[in-house]
Amino acid sequence: MNRTLDEQRAARVEEARRQVYTQFLMAFNETLNLLKPSNPQSARRSGLEKANALYSLVDLEGGEDVRAAASAMREALLDVAELLDDYHRDSAAAYDWELERCAAARRVFLSTTHAVLHGGA
């Protein structure tokens, strides 16, 4: 009976972790879509606030590798936002480069969380 309870507890913990990782990823994607020169700064800031709040949950849920991957995603978003705060035509190449950093950070996060959730890390 204890084994079953332990297994159920472990399943609940894993499901909670999965939900936090998913929510953070969704907030990242939503925020990335908002981080365009044509969007108002207030919308971009709102997205960043949501992503930051969910990053805090990822930080609490743990997994050192996942925390590091999430941190890289968060930093990439913040760098794009900072660039957009002072965006002008000459910023287009830097903006594209920062978007690629976001995509690369997302790929690392996805592979890291997959490994953690499926016993590979």
PDB file as gemmi writes it, atoms N, CA and C in Angstrom:
CRYST1    1.000    1.000    1.000  90.00  90.00  90.00 P 1                      
ATOM      1  N   MET A   1       0.810  -1.187   0.000  1.00  0.00           N  
ATOM      2  CA  MET A   1       0.000   0.000   0.000  1.00  0.00           C  
ATOM      3  C   MET A   1       0.861   1.262   0.000  1.00  0.00           C  
ATOM      4  N   ASN A   2       1.931   1.293   0.796  1.00  0.00           N  
ATOM      5  CA  ASN A   2       2.816   2.457   0.802  1.00  0.00           C  
ATOM      6  C   ASN A   2       3.426   2.700  -0.563  1.00  0.00           C  
ATOM      7  N   ARG A   3       3.742   1.630  -1.252  1.00  0.00           N  
ATOM      8  CA  ARG A   3       4.332   1.770  -2.577  1.00  0.00           C  
ATOM      9  C   ARG A   3       3.345   2.470  -3.515  1.00  0.00           C  
ATOM     10  N   THR A   4       2.110   2.106  -3.435  1.00  0.00           N  
ATOM     11  CA  THR A   4       1.096   2.725  -4.283  1.00  0.00           C  
ATOM     12  C   THR A   4       0.945   4.202  -3.937  1.00  0.00           C  
ATOM     13  N   LEU A   5       0.930   4.521  -2.655  1.00  0.00           N  
ATOM     14  CA  LEU A   5       0.834   5.919  -2.246  1.00  0.00           C  
ATOM     15  C   LEU A   5       2.057   6.711  -2.706  1.00  0.00           C  
ATOM     16  N   ASP A   6       3.227   6.106  -2.583  1.00  0.00           N  
ATOM     17  CA  ASP A   6       4.454   6.759  -3.047  1.00  0.00           C  
ATOM     18  C   ASP A   6       4.420   6.979  -4.555  1.00  0.00           C  
ATOM     19  N   GLU A   7       3.934   5.998  -5.273  1.00  0.00           N  
ATOM     20  CA  GLU A   7       3.826   6.130  -6.725  1.00  0.00           C  
ATOM     21  C   GLU A   7       2.832   7.220  -7.103  1.00  0.00           C  
ATOM     22  N   GLN A   8       1.725   7.283  -6.390  1.00  0.00           N  
ATOM     23  CA  GLN A   8       0.723   8.319  -6.658  1.00  0.00           C  
ATOM     24  C   GLN A   8       1.289   9.706  -6.359  1.00  0.00           C  
ATOM     25  N   ARG A   9       1.998   9.817  -5.266  1.00  0.00           N  
ATOM     26  CA  ARG A   9       2.618  11.091  -4.889  1.00  0.00           C  
ATOM     27  C   ARG A   9       3.635  11.512  -5.944  1.00  0.00           C  
ATOM     28  N   ALA A  10       4.454  10.574  -6.385  1.00  0.00           N  
ATOM     29  CA  ALA A  10       5.453  10.874  -7.415  1.00  0.00           C  
ATOM     30  C   ALA A  10       4.778  11.300  -8.719  1.00  0.00           C  
ATOM     31  N   ALA A  11       3.675  10.667  -9.058  1.00  0.00           N  
ATOM     32  CA  ALA A  11       2.939  11.021 -10.282  1.00  0.00           C  
ATOM     33  C   ALA A  11       2.367  12.432 -10.167  1.00  0.00           C  
ATOM     34  N   ARG A  12       1.864  12.792  -8.983  1.00  0.00           N  
ATOM     35  CA  ARG A  12       1.323  14.141  -8.780  1.00  0.00           C  
ATOM     36  C   ARG A  12       2.428  15.196  -8.877  1.00  0.00           C  
ATOM     37  N   VAL A  13       3.561  14.887  -8.303  1.00  0.00           N  
ATOM     38  CA  VAL A  13       4.688  15.825  -8.361  1.00  0.00           C  
ATOM     39  C   VAL A  13       5.130  16.011  -9.807  1.00  0.00           C  
ATOM     40  N   GLU A  14       5.228  14.912 -10.535  1.00  0.00           N  
ATOM     41  CA  GLU A  14       5.641  15.005 -11.938  1.00  0.00           C  
ATOM     42  C   GLU A  14       4.622  15.771 -12.768  1.00  0.00           C  
ATOM     43  N   GLU A  15       3.346  15.563 -12.515  1.00  0.00           N  
ATOM     44  CA  GLU A  15       2.306  16.282 -13.260  1.00  0.00           C  
ATOM     45  C   GLU A  15       2.345  17.777 -12.947  1.00  0.00           C  
ATOM     46  N   ALA A  16       2.550  18.128 -11.686  1.00  0.00           N  
ATOM     47  CA  ALA A  16       2.653  19.538 -11.310  1.00  0.00           C  
ATOM     48  C   ALA A  16       3.853  20.181 -12.000  1.00  0.00           C  
ATOM     49  N   ARG A  17       4.958  19.473 -12.014  1.00  0.00           N  
ATOM     50  CA  ARG A  17       6.169  19.969 -12.678  1.00  0.00           C  
ATOM     51  C   ARG A  17       5.911  20.160 -14.170  1.00  0.00           C  
ATOM     52  N   ARG A  18       5.270  19.184 -14.782  1.00  0.00           N  
ATOM     53  CA  ARG A  18       4.954  19.260 -16.213  1.00  0.00           C  
ATOM     54  C   ARG A  18       4.075  20.484 -16.501  1.00  0.00           C  
ATOM     55  N   GLN A  19       3.094  20.716 -15.643  1.00  0.00           N  
ATOM     56  CA  GLN A  19       2.205  21.866 -15.843  1.00  0.00           C  
ATOM     57  C   GLN A  19       2.967  23.187 -15.738  1.00  0.00           C  
ATOM     58  N   VAL A  20       3.855  23.287 -14.768  1.00  0.00           N  
ATOM     59  CA  VAL A  20       4.647  24.512 -14.610  1.00  0.00           C  
ATOM     60  C   VAL A  20       5.529  24.730 -15.836  1.00  0.00           C  
ATOM     61  N   TYR A  21       6.194  23.685 -16.286  1.00  0.00           N  
ATOM     62  CA  TYR A  21       7.052  23.801 -17.465  1.00  0.00           C  
ATOM     63  C   TYR A  21       6.233  24.216 -18.684  1.00  0.00           C  
ATOM     64  N   THR A  22       5.062  23.630 -18.839  1.00  0.00           N  
ATOM     65  CA  THR A  22       4.199  23.942 -19.978  1.00  0.00           C  
ATOM     66  C   THR A  22       3.703  25.383 -19.913  1.00  0.00           C  
ATOM     67  N   GLN A  23       3.288  25.809 -18.728  1.00  0.00           N  
ATOM     68  CA  GLN A  23       2.803  27.184 -18.571  1.00  0.00           C  
ATOM     69  C   GLN A  23       3.906  28.196 -18.879  1.00  0.00           C  
ATOM     70  N   PHE A  24       5.111  27.904 -18.428  1.00  0.00           N  
ATOM     71  CA  PHE A  24       6.230  28.801 -18.714  1.00  0.00           C  
ATOM     72  C   PHE A  24       6.500  28.844 -20.220  1.00  0.00           C  
ATOM     73  N   LEU A  25       6.511  27.694 -20.853  1.00  0.00           N  
ATOM     74  CA  LEU A  25       6.743  27.646 -22.292  1.00  0.00           C  
ATOM     75  C   LEU A  25       5.668  28.420 -23.054  1.00  0.00           C  
ATOM     76  N   MET A  26       4.420  28.269 -22.646  1.00  0.00           N  
ATOM     77  CA  MET A  26       3.327  29.004 -23.294  1.00  0.00           C  
ATOM     78  C   MET A  26       3.489  30.513 -23.093  1.00  0.00           C  
ATOM     79  N   ALA A  27       3.852  30.926 -21.893  1.00  0.00           N  
ATOM     80  CA  ALA A  27       4.060  32.354 -21.625  1.00  0.00           C  
ATOM     81  C   ALA A  27       5.235  32.885 -22.440  1.00  0.00           C  
ATOM     82  N   PHE A  28       6.275  32.085 -22.557  1.00  0.00           N  
ATOM     83  CA  PHE A  28       7.428  32.477 -23.378  1.00  0.00           C  
ATOM     84  C   PHE A  28       6.986  32.707 -24.819  1.00  0.00           C  
ATOM     85  N   ASN A  29       6.256  31.744 -25.370  1.00  0.00           N  
ATOM     86  CA  ASN A  29       5.799  31.854 -26.760  1.00  0.00           C  
ATOM     87  C   ASN A  29       4.880  33.063 -26.959  1.00  0.00           C  
ATOM     88  N   GLU A  30       3.958  33.267 -26.030  1.00  0.00           N  
ATOM     89  CA  GLU A  30       3.044  34.416 -26.123  1.00  0.00           C  
ATOM     90  C   GLU A  30       3.825  35.729 -26.066  1.00  0.00           C  
ATOM     91  N   THR A  31       4.781  35.795 -25.158  1.00  0.00           N  
ATOM     92  CA  THR A  31       5.573  37.007 -25.006  1.00  0.00           C  
ATOM     93  C   THR A  31       6.433  37.243 -26.241  1.00  0.00           C  
ATOM     94  N   LEU A  32       7.014  36.188 -26.768  1.00  0.00           N  
ATOM     95  CA  LEU A  32       7.821  36.325 -27.975  1.00  0.00           C  
ATOM     96  C   LEU A  32       6.982  36.887 -29.123  1.00  0.00           C  
ATOM     97  N   ASN A  33       5.733  36.457 -29.202  1.00  0.00           N  
ATOM     98  CA  ASN A  33       4.835  36.995 -30.232  1.00  0.00           C  
ATOM     99  C   ASN A  33       4.511  38.467 -30.004  1.00  0.00           C  
ATOM    100  N   LEU A  34       4.542  38.899 -28.752  1.00  0.00           N  
ATOM    101  CA  LEU A  34       4.287  40.307 -28.437  1.00  0.00           C  
ATOM    102  C   LEU A  34       5.506  41.198 -28.674  1.00  0.00           C  
ATOM    103  N   LEU A  35       6.686  40.584 -28.673  1.00  0.00           N  
ATOM    104  CA  LEU A  35       7.919  41.372 -28.785  1.00  0.00           C  
ATOM    105  C   LEU A  35       8.219  41.699 -30.238  1.00  0.00           C  
ATOM    106  N   LYS A  36       7.390  42.598 -30.749  1.00  0.00           N  
ATOM    107  CA  LYS A  36       7.537  43.091 -32.118  1.00  0.00           C  
ATOM    108  C   LYS A  36       7.505  44.603 -32.066  1.00  0.00           C  
ATOM    109  N   PRO A  37       8.258  45.237 -32.950  1.00  0.00           N  
ATOM    110  CA  PRO A  37       8.287  46.704 -32.934  1.00  0.00           C  
ATOM    111  C   PRO A  37       6.904  47.333 -33.083  1.00  0.00           C  
ATOM    112  N   SER A  38       5.994  46.645 -33.743  1.00  0.00           N  
ATOM    113  CA  SER A  38       4.666  47.216 -33.982  1.00  0.00           C  
ATOM    114  C   SER A  38       3.746  47.148 -32.764  1.00  0.00           C  
ATOM    115  N   ASN A  39       4.081  46.343 -31.778  1.00  0.00           N  
ATOM    116  CA  ASN A  39       3.241  46.225 -30.579  1.00  0.00           C  
ATOM    117  C   ASN A  39       3.591  47.304 -29.560  1.00  0.00           C  
ATOM    118  N   PRO A  40       2.596  47.779 -28.845  1.00  0.00           N  
ATOM    119  CA  PRO A  40       2.875  48.801 -27.825  1.00  0.00           C  
ATOM    120  C   PRO A  40       3.735  48.247 -26.693  1.00  0.00           C  
ATOM    121  N   GLN A  41       4.513  49.134 -26.139  1.00  0.00           N  
ATOM    122  CA  GLN A  41       5.408  48.736 -25.056  1.00  0.00           C  
ATOM    123  C   GLN A  41       4.626  48.155 -23.877  1.00  0.00           C  
ATOM    124  N   SER A  42       3.442  48.650 -23.611  1.00  0.00           N  
ATOM    125  CA  SER A  42       2.652  48.152 -22.486  1.00  0.00           C  
ATOM    126  C   SER A  42       2.290  46.672 -22.678  1.00  0.00           C  
ATOM    127  N   ALA A  43       1.962  46.273 -23.898  1.00  0.00           N  
ATOM    128  CA  ALA A  43       1.645  44.864 -24.173  1.00  0.00           C  
ATOM    129  C   ALA A  43       2.883  44.004 -24.004  1.00  0.00           C  
ATOM    130  N   ARG A  44       4.015  44.507 -24.464  1.00  0.00           N  
ATOM    131  CA  ARG A  44       5.274  43.748 -24.326  1.00  0.00           C  
ATOM    132  C   ARG A  44       5.621  43.572 -22.855  1.00  0.00           C  
ATOM    133  N   ARG A  45       5.462  44.635 -22.074  1.00  0.00           N  
ATOM    134  CA  ARG A  45       5.786  44.577 -20.639  1.00  0.00           C  
ATOM    135  C   ARG A  45       4.849  43.610 -19.907  1.00  0.00           C  
ATOM    136  N   SER A  46       3.598  43.613 -20.275  1.00  0.00           N  
ATOM    137  CA  SER A  46       2.639  42.692 -19.656  1.00  0.00           C  
ATOM    138  C   SER A  46       3.044  41.241 -19.906  1.00  0.00           C  
ATOM    139  N   GLY A  47       3.430  40.944 -21.126  1.00  0.00           N  
ATOM    140  CA  GLY A  47       3.894  39.597 -21.454  1.00  0.00           C  
ATOM    141  C   GLY A  47       5.140  39.222 -20.669  1.00  0.00           C  
ATOM    142  N   LEU A  48       6.062  40.162 -20.549  1.00  0.00           N  
ATOM    143  CA  LEU A  48       7.285  39.901 -19.790  1.00  0.00           C  
ATOM    144  C   LEU A  48       6.987  39.642 -18.318  1.00  0.00           C  
ATOM    145  N   GLU A  49       6.034  40.380 -17.764  1.00  0.00           N  
ATOM    146  CA  GLU A  49       5.674  40.168 -16.364  1.00  0.00           C  
ATOM    147  C   GLU A  49       5.117  38.760 -16.150  1.00  0.00           C  
ATOM    148  N   LYS A  50       4.281  38.311 -17.074  1.00  0.00           N  
ATOM    149  CA  LYS A  50       3.718  36.966 -16.970  1.00  0.00           C  
ATOM    150  C   LYS A  50       4.818  35.906 -17.097  1.00  0.00           C  
ATOM    151  N   ALA A  51       5.698  36.084 -18.074  1.00  0.00           N  
ATOM    152  CA  ALA A  51       6.796  35.129 -18.258  1.00  0.00           C  
ATOM    153  C   ALA A  51       7.699  35.106 -17.025  1.00  0.00           C  
ATOM    154  N   ASN A  52       7.965  36.266 -16.450  1.00  0.00           N  
ATOM    155  CA  ASN A  52       8.801  36.328 -15.244  1.00  0.00           C  
ATOM    156  C   ASN A  52       8.151  35.604 -14.071  1.00  0.00           C  
ATOM    157  N   ALA A  53       6.848  35.791 -13.917  1.00  0.00           N  
ATOM    158  CA  ALA A  53       6.141  35.127 -12.822  1.00  0.00           C  
ATOM    159  C   ALA A  53       6.207  33.610 -12.981  1.00  0.00           C  
ATOM    160  N   LEU A  54       6.015  33.133 -14.195  1.00  0.00           N  
ATOM    161  CA  LEU A  54       6.064  31.689 -14.420  1.00  0.00           C  
ATOM    162  C   LEU A  54       7.490  31.162 -14.355  1.00  0.00           C  
ATOM    163  N   TYR A  55       8.456  31.993 -14.711  1.00  0.00           N  
ATOM    164  CA  TYR A  55       9.858  31.596 -14.537  1.00  0.00           C  
ATOM    165  C   TYR A  55      10.140  31.325 -13.060  1.00  0.00           C  
ATOM    166  N   SER A  56       9.567  32.149 -12.194  1.00  0.00           N  
ATOM    167  CA  SER A  56       9.762  31.952 -10.752  1.00  0.00           C  
ATOM    168  C   SER A  56       9.256  30.584 -10.312  1.00  0.00           C  
ATOM    169  N   LEU A  57       8.156  30.134 -10.894  1.00  0.00           N  
ATOM    170  CA  LEU A  57       7.640  28.799 -10.562  1.00  0.00           C  
ATOM    171  C   LEU A  57       8.560  27.704 -11.078  1.00  0.00           C  
ATOM    172  N   VAL A  58       9.107  27.885 -12.273  1.00  0.00           N  
ATOM    173  CA  VAL A  58      10.065  26.905 -12.804  1.00  0.00           C  
ATOM    174  C   VAL A  58      11.273  26.849 -11.886  1.00  0.00           C  
ATOM    175  N   ASP A  59      11.710  28.006 -11.426  1.00  0.00           N  
ATOM    176  CA  ASP A  59      12.847  28.073 -10.517  1.00  0.00           C  
ATOM    177  C   ASP A  59      12.566  27.295  -9.237  1.00  0.00           C  
ATOM    178  N   LEU A  60      11.336  27.362  -8.738  1.00  0.00           N  
ATOM    179  CA  LEU A  60      10.958  26.621  -7.530  1.00  0.00           C  
ATOM    180  C   LEU A  60      10.816  25.116  -7.786  1.00  0.00           C  
ATOM    181  N   GLU A  61      10.264  24.758  -8.939  1.00  0.00           N  
ATOM    182  CA  GLU A  61      10.050  23.341  -9.259  1.00  0.00           C  
ATOM    183  C   GLU A  61      11.361  22.597  -9.394  1.00  0.00           C  
ATOM    184  N   GLY A  62      12.333  23.295  -9.873  1.00  0.00           N  
ATOM    185  CA  GLY A  62      13.647  22.717  -9.860  1.00  0.00           C  
ATOM    186  C   GLY A  62      14.049  21.901 -11.051  1.00  0.00           C  
ATOM    187  N   GLY A  63      15.103  21.224 -10.762  1.00  0.00           N  
ATOM    188  CA  GLY A  63      15.893  20.614 -11.782  1.00  0.00           C  
ATOM    189  C   GLY A  63      16.885  21.671 -12.237  1.00  0.00           C  
ATOM    190  N   GLU A  64      18.130  21.514 -11.817  1.00  0.00           N  
ATOM    191  CA  GLU A  64      19.146  22.528 -12.120  1.00  0.00           C  
ATOM    192  C   GLU A  64      19.247  22.798 -13.621  1.00  0.00           C  
ATOM    193  N   ASP A  65      19.207  21.752 -14.420  1.00  0.00           N  
ATOM    194  CA  ASP A  65      19.304  21.918 -15.870  1.00  0.00           C  
ATOM    195  C   ASP A  65      18.106  22.681 -16.420  1.00  0.00           C  
ATOM    196  N   VAL A  66      16.925  22.381 -15.891  1.00  0.00           N  
ATOM    197  CA  VAL A  66      15.708  23.073 -16.349  1.00  0.00           C  
ATOM    198  C   VAL A  66      15.763  24.533 -15.939  1.00  0.00           C  
ATOM    199  N   ARG A  67      16.199  24.800 -14.712  1.00  0.00           N  
ATOM    200  CA  ARG A  67      16.323  26.184 -14.259  1.00  0.00           C  
ATOM    201  C   ARG A  67      17.276  26.969 -15.160  1.00  0.00           C  
ATOM    202  N   ALA A  68      18.391  26.355 -15.506  1.00  0.00           N  
ATOM    203  CA  ALA A  68      19.369  27.033 -16.369  1.00  0.00           C  
ATOM    204  C   ALA A  68      18.780  27.297 -17.753  1.00  0.00           C  
ATOM    205  N   ALA A  69      18.069  26.319 -18.300  1.00  0.00           N  
ATOM    206  CA  ALA A  69      17.458  26.496 -19.623  1.00  0.00           C  
ATOM    207  C   ALA A  69      16.378  27.574 -19.583  1.00  0.00           C  
ATOM    208  N   ALA A  70      15.569  27.567 -18.541  1.00  0.00           N  
ATOM    209  CA  ALA A  70      14.516  28.582 -18.394  1.00  0.00           C  
ATOM    210  C   ALA A  70      15.132  29.964 -18.207  1.00  0.00           C  
ATOM    211  N   SER A  71      16.211  30.035 -17.472  1.00  0.00           N  
ATOM    212  CA  SER A  71      16.889  31.311 -17.262  1.00  0.00           C  
ATOM    213  C   SER A  71      17.412  31.867 -18.588  1.00  0.00           C  
ATOM    214  N   ALA A  72      17.959  31.001 -19.427  1.00  0.00           N  
ATOM    215  CA  ALA A  72      18.447  31.441 -20.737  1.00  0.00           C  
ATOM    216  C   ALA A  72      17.295  31.972 -21.591  1.00  0.00           C  
ATOM    217  N   MET A  73      16.142  31.314 -21.512  1.00  0.00           N  
ATOM    218  CA  MET A  73      14.973  31.790 -22.251  1.00  0.00           C  
ATOM    219  C   MET A  73      14.542  33.165 -21.742  1.00  0.00           C  
ATOM    220  N   ARG A  74      14.488  33.290 -20.439  1.00  0.00           N  
ATOM    221  CA  ARG A  74      14.068  34.550 -19.827  1.00  0.00           C  
ATOM    222  C   ARG A  74      15.021  35.675 -20.206  1.00  0.00           C  
ATOM    223  N   GLU A  75      16.314  35.421 -20.133  1.00  0.00           N  
ATOM    224  CA  GLU A  75      17.307  36.434 -20.482  1.00  0.00           C  
ATOM    225  C   GLU A  75      17.196  36.832 -21.948  1.00  0.00           C  
ATOM    226  N   ALA A  76      16.942  35.856 -22.818  1.00  0.00           N  
ATOM    227  CA  ALA A  76      16.778  36.165 -24.243  1.00  0.00           C  
ATOM    228  C   ALA A  76      15.567  37.072 -24.459  1.00  0.00           C  
ATOM    229  N   LEU A  77      14.459  36.774 -23.774  1.00  0.00           N  
ATOM    230  CA  LEU A  77      13.277  37.635 -23.879  1.00  0.00           C  
ATOM    231  C   LEU A  77      13.580  39.051 -23.397  1.00  0.00           C  
ATOM    232  N   LEU A  78      14.250  39.154 -22.270  1.00  0.00           N  
ATOM    233  CA  LEU A  78      14.583  40.470 -21.718  1.00  0.00           C  
ATOM    234  C   LEU A  78      15.483  41.253 -22.665  1.00  0.00           C  
ATOM    235  N   ASP A  79      16.409  40.565 -23.339  1.00  0.00           N  
ATOM    236  CA  ASP A  79      17.292  41.236 -24.284  1.00  0.00           C  
ATOM    237  C   ASP A  79      16.521  41.755 -25.497  1.00  0.00           C  
ATOM    238  N   VAL A  80      15.559  40.958 -25.982  1.00  0.00           N  
ATOM    239  CA  VAL A  80      14.721  41.421 -27.095  1.00  0.00           C  
ATOM    240  C   VAL A  80      13.919  42.643 -26.658  1.00  0.00           C  
ATOM    241  N   ALA A  81      13.342  42.577 -25.481  1.00  0.00           N  
ATOM    242  CA  ALA A  81      12.536  43.693 -24.976  1.00  0.00           C  
ATOM    243  C   ALA A  81      13.382  44.951 -24.837  1.00  0.00           C  
ATOM    244  N   GLU A  82      14.588  44.802 -24.323  1.00  0.00           N  
ATOM    245  CA  GLU A  82      15.472  45.953 -24.161  1.00  0.00           C  
ATOM    246  C   GLU A  82      15.820  46.558 -25.523  1.00  0.00           C  
ATOM    247  N   LEU A  83      16.077  45.711 -26.485  1.00  0.00           N  
ATOM    248  CA  LEU A  83      16.371  46.190 -27.836  1.00  0.00           C  
ATOM    249  C   LEU A  83      15.182  46.960 -28.403  1.00  0.00           C  
ATOM    250  N   LEU A  84      13.986  46.447 -28.163  1.00  0.00           N  
ATOM    251  CA  LEU A  84      12.786  47.102 -28.695  1.00  0.00           C  
ATOM    252  C   LEU A  84      12.500  48.437 -28.015  1.00  0.00           C  
ATOM    253  N   ASP A  85      12.951  48.583 -26.791  1.00  0.00           N  
ATOM    254  CA  ASP A  85      12.735  49.846 -26.089  1.00  0.00           C  
ATOM    255  C   ASP A  85      13.422  51.009 -26.815  1.00  0.00           C  
ATOM    256  N   ASP A  86      14.490  50.683 -27.540  1.00  0.00           N  
ATOM    257  CA  ASP A  86      15.236  51.707 -28.276  1.00  0.00           C  
ATOM    258  C   ASP A  86      15.377  51.288 -29.745  1.00  0.00           C  
ATOM    259  N   TYR A  87      14.285  50.743 -30.293  1.00  0.00           N  
ATOM    260  CA  TYR A  87      14.318  50.182 -31.651  1.00  0.00           C  
ATOM    261  C   TYR A  87      14.277  51.272 -32.712  1.00  0.00           C  
ATOM    262  N   HIS A  88      15.066  51.064 -33.747  1.00  0.00           N  
ATOM    263  CA  HIS A  88      15.028  51.894 -34.948  1.00  0.00           C  
ATOM    264  C   HIS A  88      15.457  51.015 -36.119  1.00  0.00           C  
ATOM    265  N   ARG A  89      15.424  51.546 -37.314  1.00  0.00           N  
ATOM    266  CA  ARG A  89      15.689  50.717 -38.501  1.00  0.00           C  
ATOM    267  C   ARG A  89      17.015  49.973 -38.433  1.00  0.00           C  
ATOM    268  N   ASP A  90      18.021  50.587 -37.860  1.00  0.00           N  
ATOM    269  CA  ASP A  90      19.331  49.945 -37.788  1.00  0.00           C  
ATOM    270  C   ASP A  90      19.346  48.766 -36.822  1.00  0.00           C  
ATOM    271  N   SER A  91      18.290  48.616 -36.045  1.00  0.00           N  
ATOM    272  CA  SER A  91      18.217  47.536 -35.063  1.00  0.00           C  
ATOM    273  C   SER A  91      17.705  46.229 -35.655  1.00  0.00           C  
ATOM    274  N   ALA A  92      17.280  46.209 -36.893  1.00  0.00           N  
ATOM    275  CA  ALA A  92      16.644  45.025 -37.481  1.00  0.00           C  
ATOM    276  C   ALA A  92      17.538  43.795 -37.410  1.00  0.00           C  
ATOM    277  N   ALA A  93      18.811  43.921 -37.737  1.00  0.00           N  
ATOM    278  CA  ALA A  93      19.714  42.759 -37.713  1.00  0.00           C  
ATOM    279  C   ALA A  93      19.888  42.245 -36.281  1.00  0.00           C  
ATOM    280  N   ALA A  94      20.028  43.166 -35.336  1.00  0.00           N  
ATOM    281  CA  ALA A  94      20.174  42.759 -33.935  1.00  0.00           C  
ATOM    282  C   ALA A  94      18.897  42.090 -33.450  1.00  0.00           C  
ATOM    283  N   TYR A  95      17.766  42.605 -33.857  1.00  0.00           N  
ATOM    284  CA  TYR A  95      16.473  42.028 -33.482  1.00  0.00           C  
ATOM    285  C   TYR A  95      16.363  40.593 -33.999  1.00  0.00           C  
ATOM    286  N   ASP A  96      16.709  40.382 -35.257  1.00  0.00           N  
ATOM    287  CA  ASP A  96      16.666  39.034 -35.836  1.00  0.00           C  
ATOM    288  C   ASP A  96      17.594  38.085 -35.087  1.00  0.00           C  
ATOM    289  N   TRP A  97      18.766  38.582 -34.720  1.00  0.00           N  
ATOM    290  CA  TRP A  97      19.725  37.752 -33.986  1.00  0.00           C  
ATOM    291  C   TRP A  97      19.169  37.384 -32.609  1.00  0.00           C  
ATOM    292  N   GLU A  98      18.560  38.346 -31.943  1.00  0.00           N  
ATOM    293  CA  GLU A  98      17.976  38.084 -30.624  1.00  0.00           C  
ATOM    294  C   GLU A  98      16.820  37.094 -30.723  1.00  0.00           C  
ATOM    295  N   LEU A  99      16.027  37.181 -31.777  1.00  0.00           N  
ATOM    296  CA  LEU A  99      14.949  36.207 -31.968  1.00  0.00           C  
ATOM    297  C   LEU A  99      15.510  34.805 -32.155  1.00  0.00           C  
ATOM    298  N   GLU A 100      16.613  34.688 -32.856  1.00  0.00           N  
ATOM    299  CA  GLU A 100      17.248  33.376 -33.027  1.00  0.00           C  
ATOM    300  C   GLU A 100      17.762  32.850 -31.691  1.00  0.00           C  
ATOM    301  N   ARG A 101      18.281  33.737 -30.846  1.00  0.00           N  
ATOM    302  CA  ARG A 101      18.692  33.327 -29.494  1.00  0.00           C  
ATOM    303  C   ARG A 101      17.508  32.780 -28.720  1.00  0.00           C  
ATOM    304  N   CYS A 102      16.355  33.426 -28.864  1.00  0.00           N  
ATOM    305  CA  CYS A 102      15.144  32.947 -28.200  1.00  0.00           C  
ATOM    306  C   CYS A 102      14.775  31.555 -28.694  1.00  0.00           C  
ATOM    307  N   ALA A 103      14.841  31.359 -29.993  1.00  0.00           N  
ATOM    308  CA  ALA A 103      14.503  30.049 -30.562  1.00  0.00           C  
ATOM    309  C   ALA A 103      15.472  28.980 -30.089  1.00  0.00           C  
ATOM    310  N   ALA A 104      16.753  29.303 -30.036  1.00  0.00           N  
ATOM    311  CA  ALA A 104      17.752  28.344 -29.564  1.00  0.00           C  
ATOM    312  C   ALA A 104      17.530  28.013 -28.089  1.00  0.00           C  
ATOM    313  N   ALA A 105      17.223  29.030 -27.292  1.00  0.00           N  
ATOM    314  CA  ALA A 105      16.966  28.806 -25.865  1.00  0.00           C  
ATOM    315  C   ALA A 105      15.730  27.934 -25.678  1.00  0.00           C  
ATOM    316  N   ARG A 106      14.713  28.142 -26.501  1.00  0.00           N  
ATOM    317  CA  ARG A 106      13.497  27.324 -26.423  1.00  0.00           C  
ATOM    318  C   ARG A 106      13.810  25.869 -26.756  1.00  0.00           C  
ATOM    319  N   ARG A 107      14.638  25.635 -27.760  1.00  0.00           N  
ATOM    320  CA  ARG A 107      15.009  24.252 -28.117  1.00  0.00           C  
ATOM    321  C   ARG A 107      15.723  23.559 -26.956  1.00  0.00           C  
ATOM    322  N   VAL A 108      16.618  24.260 -26.299  1.00  0.00           N  
ATOM    323  CA  VAL A 108      17.342  23.680 -25.156  1.00  0.00           C  
ATOM    324  C   VAL A 108      16.362  23.376 -24.025  1.00  0.00           C  
ATOM    325  N   PHE A 109      15.462  24.301 -23.739  1.00  0.00           N  
ATOM    326  CA  PHE A 109      14.466  24.089 -22.683  1.00  0.00           C  
ATOM    327  C   PHE A 109      13.614  22.859 -22.989  1.00  0.00           C  
ATOM    328  N   LEU A 110      13.162  22.744 -24.220  1.00  0.00           N  
ATOM    329  CA  LEU A 110      12.328  21.597 -24.599  1.00  0.00           C  
ATOM    330  C   LEU A 110      13.077  20.280 -24.432  1.00  0.00           C  
ATOM    331  N   SER A 111      14.293  20.217 -24.893  1.00  0.00           N  
ATOM    332  CA  SER A 111      15.033  18.956 -24.762  1.00  0.00           C  
ATOM    333  C   SER A 111      15.370  18.659 -23.307  1.00  0.00           C  
ATOM    334  N   THR A 112      15.661  19.692 -22.532  1.00  0.00           N  
ATOM    335  CA  THR A 112      15.997  19.497 -21.120  1.00  0.00           C  
ATOM    336  C   THR A 112      14.776  19.033 -20.329  1.00  0.00           C  
ATOM    337  N   THR A 113      13.639  19.687 -20.528  1.00  0.00           N  
ATOM    338  CA  THR A 113      12.449  19.281 -19.784  1.00  0.00           C  
ATOM    339  C   THR A 113      11.994  17.889 -20.212  1.00  0.00           C  
ATOM    340  N   HIS A 114      12.138  17.571 -21.471  1.00  0.00           N  
ATOM    341  CA  HIS A 114      11.782  16.226 -21.934  1.00  0.00           C  
ATOM    342  C   HIS A 114      12.639  15.179 -21.214  1.00  0.00           C  
ATOM    343  N   ALA A 115      13.941  15.450 -21.123  1.00  0.00           N  
ATOM    344  CA  ALA A 115      14.832  14.523 -20.433  1.00  0.00           C  
ATOM    345  C   ALA A 115      14.467  14.373 -18.963  1.00  0.00           C  
ATOM    346  N   VAL A 116      14.153  15.495 -18.314  1.00  0.00           N  
ATOM    347  CA  VAL A 116      13.808  15.453 -16.884  1.00  0.00           C  
ATOM    348  C   VAL A 116      12.507  14.701 -16.663  1.00  0.00           C  
ATOM    349  N   LEU A 117      11.523  14.994 -17.481  1.00  0.00           N  
ATOM    350  CA  LEU A 117      10.206  14.370 -17.288  1.00  0.00           C  
ATOM    351  C   LEU A 117      10.156  12.909 -17.701  1.00  0.00           C  
ATOM    352  N   HIS A 118      11.091  12.511 -18.531  1.00  0.00           N  
ATOM    353  CA  HIS A 118      11.086  11.125 -18.988  1.00  0.00           C  
ATOM    354  C   HIS A 118      12.282  10.334 -18.466  1.00  0.00           C  
ATOM    355  N   GLY A 119      12.864  10.815 -17.381  1.00  0.00           N  
ATOM    356  CA  GLY A 119      13.883  10.062 -16.677  1.00  0.00           C  
ATOM    357  C   GLY A 119      15.272  10.100 -17.271  1.00  0.00           C  
ATOM    358  N   GLY A 120      15.516  10.990 -18.216  1.00  0.00           N  
ATOM    359  CA  GLY A 120      16.837  11.046 -18.839  1.00  0.00           C  
ATOM    360  C   GLY A 120      17.785  11.979 -18.145  1.00  0.00           C  
ATOM    361  N   ALA A 121      17.314  12.763 -17.175  1.00  0.00           N  
ATOM    362  CA  ALA A 121      18.214  13.687 -16.475  1.00  0.00           C  
ATOM    363  C   ALA A 121      17.841  13.726 -15.002  1.00  0.00           C  
TER     364      ALA A 121                                                      
END                                                                             
